[in-house]
Amino acid sequence: MLEPHQFGEFDLTDDNGEYRHHFKSRIKSDSNPDAKKIKRLVKEISTLSTGLPLFPESSILMRVDSERLDVMQAIIIGPKDTPYSNGCFQFDIYCPPEYPSSPPVINLQTTGNGTVRFNPNLYNCGKVCLSLLGTWRGGPNEKWHEDTSTLLQVLVSIQSLIFVEKPYFNEPGFESSMNTPKGDQQSKAYNEGIKIATLKWALLDQLKSPSPGFEEAIKIHFRLKRDEIMEQCYEWLKEDKSSKTAGHYEKMQKFVDELAKELQALDPSKPLKLPPLNDSTEDPIEDKEKILKRWENAMGILDFVPSFPLALCVKGLELNQDKIEDAVNWLLEKGEGYLFDHPELFNVKRPEVTEKPQTQAKK
């Protein structure tokens, strides 16, 4: 379903004929691209039109200006199992007059209006640090070569070398602390900030205000992946439940709830598939006992909100670390909205609990 919308032409100018593009001044000054540049771009665009990555784990979308082949925009969908997972990150691309003797210039536009540095290689101004672009040091084989380097190679390099599982270690010198307790702790803390920014700017913002020219493709992406995205978000919540950053978990929960509402709106007739209320790595018997206790406490909470299903009271306890007073407040303030977004809670039944086996005494 996404393939027909992966590549296409689009008018990248506004109503006044000005380019909606990071490099609009340079584009305007280069009004007559030379033949060598155009010949190369015709060849590359032919390849891009059918050769962009399209995989469940991550894809790349592209739009070429309807009047100029050297003006483009791309969306890289964050790879699975990274803090960028399923986010839509927009890049503005321009091939300067010297192209292909010199590399293209690329700027990340998904920066939270200049407030977010998504990676040591992606500045909050949008600068992309990559040897292939000449914006970072690298060996001879990592630099741009007129005869062999391509736009596709640049995009795939950003996708695979920058949007990684542990971006903290992309910072020069930090890789020496990889797989050490201190390094792992710092990497986890770094990822917490990236996940929040991905939720806010690459997921929610793109759902509400998709990049012009990519509207249909982005809508299809989120509709196809919405259950997976919620599973991913619940996994992030689980990972960050013990976060030492004040307010981090609550902020993430807020964005996840808002995201669930937007994803549900894509197809109101089909309820989102949410992970189980409890997905713990604790001992199975101990975990079931904990679940039973939570359901028992939920029975008491139900007196405050008798119109709500019992499973919603359980969810309130789960989201508030089993603190009854906090759960009641959450239900009174947010319960109705949460239930509207998650009608499947009406059908969740109390789980059965297996008795804990007795250990046989040694003779």
N, C-alpha and C positions, 0 to 999 in steps of 0.2 A: 504493500500500500504506500510506502514512503518513496519507493524508487522513482515513480513518475514525477515527484516533486523535489528530487534531490538536486538537480541542476537545471538552470534556466536563465533566461535574460530578464532584466528588470530595469526600469527607468530609475536611476539612482539620484535624479535631480528633484528639487522641490518645485513649487509652482512658479518661482521666479527664475528657474533655470540654473540655480546654484546646486552644486553637488552636496548631498547629505553624506559627507564622507570626511574622515579625519584628515586626508591629504588634499582637500579641495583647492587650496592655494597652489600647490604644485601641479595639480591636474590642469588648472586654469592656465598656468604659465606654459604648459606643454601642449599647445593647441594643434600642433602638426606632427604627430608621431611619425618617425621615419619608417621606411619600407622594411628594413631588417628586423626591427622590433615587431612590426605587425605580422610579418611572415612567421616569426617564431611563435607569437601568441596564437595565431590560427592553428598551428600544429599542436600546441599545448592544450588549447581549449577543446580541440577535438578529442584528445585523450581524457581530459577532465570530465567531459560530458558523459562518458561511459565508464570511467575508471576510478571514481571516488569511492573510498571505503564505505560499505553499507553492511554492517554487522549488528546483531542484537546487542553486543557489548558496547559498541561505539560506532558512530557514523560521522561523515562530513557532508555538509550541504554547501552549495555555492550558487551565487548569482553574479552574472556578468552584465555590466551596463549595456543597455540596448543600443547605445550610440558609440561607445568606446570600449574596445577589447581590453585596454590596459587598466580599467577601473573595475574592481570586483569587491565582493563581500563574501565571507564564508562563516558558517556556523559549525563549530566542532562540538559534538555531543560528548560530554565527559564520560570516560571509560568506566566500566563496571569495577567495583571493588576499589575505588579511589574516592577521595573526599569531593570529587567533581562529578560523581556518577549521575548520569542522565540530565545534567545541567546543559543549557544551550548557551554557548559562549561565542559572541560575535567578533569577527576580525575584519577590519578594513584593509584592503590590499590595493597597492598601486605599483605598476611597473614603470620605473622612471625612463627618461630618454635614452640612457645608456644600456637599458635592458636588451639582450641578455648578458652583455659584458659585465654588468653589475647586477646584484640580486634585487628582488622586489623589496618594497618597504611594507611593513605590516604593523598594524596597531590594534591591540585588544580594546574593544569598546565596552565590554562587560566589566565595569570597574566600580559599580555603585556610585556613578557620577564622580569618579576620582577618589573614592574613599577606601577602596579595597585593593590590596596587593595579594593577588591570588596565588602567587608562587614566587620564590626567589628570582625566577626568570621572567616573571610578568609583573611589571611595575604598576602602581596605581595610576600612572599617567598613560598606561597602555603599552609602554615600550616592551618589546619582545626580545629577550636576550637569547640569541641562538647563533652558534658559529656559522651556520649556513647563510645567515643574513648579514654577517659581518658585524654583529652587535655584541659578540662575545668572542674571546680568544679561543683558538682551537688549532688542532693539527692541520697539515696540508690536505688531508683526506676529508676533513670536516668542513672545509670552506667551500664557498660557491665556485663552481667551475662552469664556464659558459657553455661548454659542449655537453655536459652530463647532468648538471643540476636542473631541477624543474620546480614549478610551483607545487605540484603534487608532493614532491619530496619534502618541501618546506612544511606543508600542512600535516603530513604524516609524522614528521619529526616533532612538531608541536604536540600532536595527539599522543605520541608514544614516549617522548622524552621529557615533556614538561607536565602533562596531565598524568601524574604517576601516583602510586599508592602512598608513598611517603615523601612528599615534596620538600619537607624540611631539609632533607639531605642533599637537595639540589644547591644549597648554599655552599659556596667554595669553602673547603676546610671542615665542614660539618660531617662529611661522609666518614671521617675517621672515628666518629662516635657511634656509627651504625652498629646495631646489635649489642649495645652496652646498656645497662639499666638507665643511666643518665640520658643517653641519646634517645632511647625509646620513649622515655617520659617526656622529653622536650618535643619529640616528633608527635606524640599523641596530643599534647597541648596545642601545637601548631595546627594540627588537623581539626581541632575543635573549632577554631576560628574560621578555617576554610569551609567547613561543612555549614556553618551558620550563613556565611556569605553566599555559598552555592544555593542554599535554600531560598534566601531572600532575593538574590539578583539573577541567578541562572535558571531557577525553577519558577518561583512565584511571579517575579517580574515579567518573565517571558510568557507565562500563562496569561497574565493580565494585559500585557502590552508587547506582543511578539514583534521581533525585528521586521520592519517593512520589507515586503518581498518574500518573506519566509513564513508568513502567517499560516498558510494551509499545512505546510510541512511540519511546523512546530506543533500545530494542533493534532496532527496525525501521530506524531511522536509521542505526545503526552497521552493520547487516547489509547494507543497500543501498549504503552508501558506503565499505565497508571497503577495497576496492582503491584507491579514490580517496584515502582517508585515508593509506594507506601511500605512495602516490605523492607526496602532499603532504609527508609526513614525510621522505622521501628528498630531496626538493627543499630542505627546511629544513636537512638535514644538509649538503647540498652548499653552500648559501649560507653556512653558519656554520663550515665546515671551517677557515677561516683566522681564526676568532674570536680576539681578543686577550684575552678574558676567561678567566682560568685555570680549567680544568676544565669549561668550558661545553660543548664538543663531546662530551666523555666523558659528561657528565650527560644530554645530549640523546640520545646513542646508547643509554644505559641505558633511558631512558623509551620510546624507539622500539622497542627489542627487547621490552620488557614489553607495550607496546601491541599489537605484532604477535601475541604469544602470546594476548592476550585476544580480539583480532579473529578469530584462527584458531579459537578455542574456540566462537565463535558458529556455525560450520559446519565441524566437523572433517573432513567428507567432501570439502570443496572447498578445495584449497590457495590461499592468498593469491597474488594476482598482484603480484609485486614488480618494480620497475623494473630495467633491465639492471644488471649488476654495475658497469659503467662507463658513466656518462652525462656526458661531459666536453664542455666548450665549446672545448677546445684544437684545434689543427690536426688534421684527421682522420687524416693519415698519422702524425704524431708521436704522437697518442693511441693508435693501433693498435700502434705500436712499444712504447709504454709498457705496453699490455695484454699483449703477447707476453712482455715481460720479466717481468711479474708472474706469468704462468702458468709461466714457466721457474723462477722462484724457488719457486713453489708445489710444483713437483716435488720440490725439496729438502726442503721442510717436511713433505711427505707421509711421510717416513721416521719422523717423530716421532709421527704419527697415521695409521698405515696403514689404519685402518678407516673413515676419513672420505673422502668424495668429493673429488676434486681441486678442484672449484668452491668448496667450503667453505674450503679453504686459500687460494684466491684472495680470497675474501671477507674472511678474516682479515687478509691483507695490505692490502686496500683500506681496511678500518676502522682500521688502525694505521699509515697513511701509509707503507706498504711497508717498515716496520721489521721485519725477520725475527724477531728475538728477541721483540718485543712481540706479533707475530702468533702465534708458537708458544705463548706464555703464554696468549693469549686463547683459542686453540683448546683447550688443555688445561683451562682453567677454564670456558669458556662454549660451546665448540664443540658439545657434545652437545645442550645445550638449544636452541641456535640452529638446529641441523639438525632437531630435532623440530618446531620452528615453521615451518621452511622446507624441507619435503621436496622441493620442486621443484629444489633444488640437485643432486639425484641425476641430473637430466636435462640439466643445463647442459653444453654441449660447448665445447671449446677453439675460440675464433674463428680464422678464417683472416685472414691479414694480407697486404694488397696491398703489393707493393714500391713504395718511394718513387720517383716518376718523376724522371728526370734532367733537369736544366735545360739546354736547348740553348744552346751558347756563341754569343755575338753575333759576327757577322763584322766 
